[in-house]
Amino acid sequence: MDLLVKRELQRVDPDVPFRASLSHHHHTWARTFHSRPELYIQPETTEEIRKIIILARKCRRRIVTVGCGHSPSDITCTSSWMVNLDKYNRIIKVNSQSKVVVMQAGIRLHELDKELKSYALAMPNLGSINQQSIAGAIGTATHGSSTRHGILSQSVLGLKIMLSNGRTVSCSAEQNLDLFRAALVSLGALGIITEVTFQAVPRFNIEWQQSLVPIESIKSDWENDLWTQAEFTRVWWFPYIKSAVKWRAEKTNKPLRSPKGSWMSGKLGYHVYHILLYAAQYIPRLLPAIEKFVITVQYGNADGKNSTGSSGVADGHTGLLMNCLYSQFVNEWAIPLAKGPEAITRLSAWLNGEEGSRIPFDSKGLYIHAPIEVRVSDTSSTTPRPYLDNTVPDGPTLYLNATLYRPYNLDPPCHERYYEAFEWLMKEMGGRPHWAKNFYQVSSEYTRQMYPELPEWLRVREEVDPEGMFLGDWHRKYLLPYVENMPLLPLEEKETDRERATGGGVDWSGEIPSKALSPQNSEESFDLMHGAEAEKSMMLDAGMDEDSIMLSRTE
């Protein structure tokens, strides 16, 4: 351990544990990015989190908070300090009458569901997986697929955040509203979210049915009842066979009923499909035939006419989930729902080498994986609205997710060219990328154009973390103003290197350039900045916890 860190550990709250590992290897769930933090810390109490932040300030370190690492991007990569809240995961309070639940922010969604089940409660909506922490799912604008629901933060009533000065601040629609709107999609750049107050709903089952239909049928029903007939709807589009799986679900009191499945949906099918995708790494032109084979096995034919479907009744939590299968890139964008048929028509023409795409890139010899996921949400009536909500502000939102599998952790050969064309089309449609996914053709300038309230988010961020303790290269690239030769914030981490990782993916390295340039020693620098930040944070004092105020006065 660094000598400075050892010294400060003896000075700062020596009775409070500091649960740190020196040899942690961090990687995303998909193993797309790897990094090796100097320290990997798993606190179990609020006091331990506060000690981490104070030590980071004294030792001039950046902090990255990470959950399951399901985002395939480099947003969680660091060579500095990584904080994981898996052991800070208790339910604090449940009001059975109002159905309001207060929880520590590290709880994973599958853990939360187990706890809610004992109270006959549930989350009203879910994305495709339940491995994220509640703070991570909220902070990246995670969504499900329903025009009757928005992004997950729609159900958040209040938050507690520990700021870079070690103070805990409460925020909600009634208290510290600007901070609340910034924190509802925080991207880890404001502080450490420690507590979430959430509006749950009565527990429910869902009755679902799915069928294979021609993609033209999807487009013709688009303006009718495709997205409104059922509470939950999603579509998986297979571009080469020009068909799609339409999945719908409604809440029900019916008993659980498992569907009949083909061998392709079991363990054998999992491995067969994986091997076929691996073969297509070397012979990409096999992919249209693989798509047709897989769908024919599951639905009886591939054209969507007179195909066999399936149905079942599932628990509302697990029934809304989806098996992500293999390591993958996911490039998902939000566009106005009304632009969906045009986007699908043009992308289909480009992928199949047909006229009418108006996409200025050559698709010859390019073959992609399927399906392309099509989902919806509607946060347009939600107040207060997060500053960085990527949904359409005045109507329903369509999400197009261009998934590319990485069979046995190998990048598909179509990766760069496909995503260049896909993102070009999405930007022409006025699209905004999903914050937690892979995107490449986006700059901070484009972000400023698409998010009129970004300056407000940046203002709040500057007020609560003026030194950039929670900032990294990802934030600078996509959110912060970029000026050539502009100095970074004192604790902001900059990417210094990326190399091919053994076994696939990218090894990421970073540093805090100004860390060694401070004219004061660590203690002097901390004291000076702590005083300055306390003055700047006066606007937040009304939301300060009593324990936090007492601690700050006795430092």
C-alpha positions, 0 to 999 in steps of 0.5 A: 500500500502507498506510504501516504495512504498508510500514514493517513489511515493511522490518522483518520478514524482509526477505529472505523474499518477500511476494508480494502484489497490491493489486488483486485482485477475489475472487468465488465460483465462482458469482459469488454474492459479491464482495469486494476484499481489501486484499492478495491474497497467494500464498506459496510457502514455509512461511517466506512464510506465517509472514511473512504471519501476523507482519505481520498481527499487527503491522499488525492485519489479519485473514487469510482463506485461500481456494482455488477459492472454490467455496462460494457463501456469503460465508465467504471474503469479506474487505476485509482480507488474503486468502491463496491457497495455489495455489503452495504445492502440492507433494507432500512424501512418498509411502510406496508400501507404506502408501499414506500421502501427505504434501502441502502444503495448497494442492494442488487435488484435480485436481492431487493426483489427477495426482500420485497416478496416477503412484504407482498411488494414488487418493483413496478418495472424492470429492465432485462437483467436484475444483477445491477445495484439499485444505485447503478440502475438509477444512475444510468437511466435503466428502463424496461419496455412499456409505454405505461412506465418510464425509466426506473428512477421514475419510482424514486422518491428520495436519495441520500448522497455522500459528497466529496467533503464527507457530508451526507445530503438528502434530496427529493422533489421537495428538498434540494430539487436541483441536486435530486434532478442531477442525481436521478441520472448521476453517472457516478459523477456527483458523489456516492449515493448511500440511500434510496427511497422507492415507491413499490407496488403490490406484487404481481404475476404476468401472463405473457405470449410471444409469436413470430410475425413478419416485420411488415406486420410490426410496422403496420400495427405501429400506429395502432395498438402495438405498444398500447394493447398490453402493459408490457411489450417488446420486439426482437427484430431479425433483419435477414429473415425480415421477421420479428418476435412480438412479446406482450404481457399483462398483470394477472392473478393466475397461477404460474405456468411454464411455457413449452420450449424447444431444445434450442432454448435449453443448455444444448441450444445455448452451446450450439448457438455459441459454436455457430457464432464462433464459426461465423467469426471466420465465415461471417456470411454464415450469419443470415443462415444461422439466424434462419436456422435458430428461428426455424427450430424455435418457431417452426418457420422463419417467415413469421407466417403460421408460426408456432408461438408460446405463452406462460405465466411468470412472477412479475420480477423474473418474467420481465427479465431476459437471458443475455446469453453471451458476452456482447457489445450493446449499442442502444439509442432512444428516438421518438417512437413515431420515427420507429418504422422509418428507422427500421425500414432504412436500417433493414435496407442497408443491412440487406444491400437494398436501395432506400437506406440513405446511410452513407456507408458501404454494407457490402460484405458486412454481416451482423448478429440478431436480434435487434431489440426494440423497446419503449418507455414514456417518462414525458409526464414524470416530474421532476424530470432528471437533467440527463434523462435520455427519453423524449420529453414530449411523448413515448420513446423508442429504444433500438438496441444493436447487440453484437455477441462476442463469442468466447470473448472475441470481437465480431469483425463487423463491429466498427463499421456496423456501429458507425452506420447505426449511430449515424442513422440514430443521430439523424433521427435525433437520437440519444445513446443509452448512457450505460451502453457502447457508443463511439460517434458521440462528443461532448458537443453533440451531448450539449446539443441533445441535452438542453439541461446539461449546463444545469447538471454540470452546475450542480456537479461543480457545486458538490464536487469542485475537485472532480473526485468522482470524474474520469476520462469517460465523463470528460469525453462525453459530458464536460466541456473540452478545450485543448490544453485545458487543465483537468480538475485536481482529482480528475482521472485521465486515461493514459493507455489501453492495450489488448487484454489477454483473453479478449477485451481492453486493458484500461489504465489511467492517472490523476495528472495533477496529483503530484503537482499540488504545492501543499502536502495532502493535509494542507490541501484537504483542509483548504479545499474542505473549507472552500467546499463547505462554503460552496455547499451552504445551499445544501445545508437544509438537506443535511442529515443531523449525524453528518452535520455533527460529524462535520463540526467535529472534524 
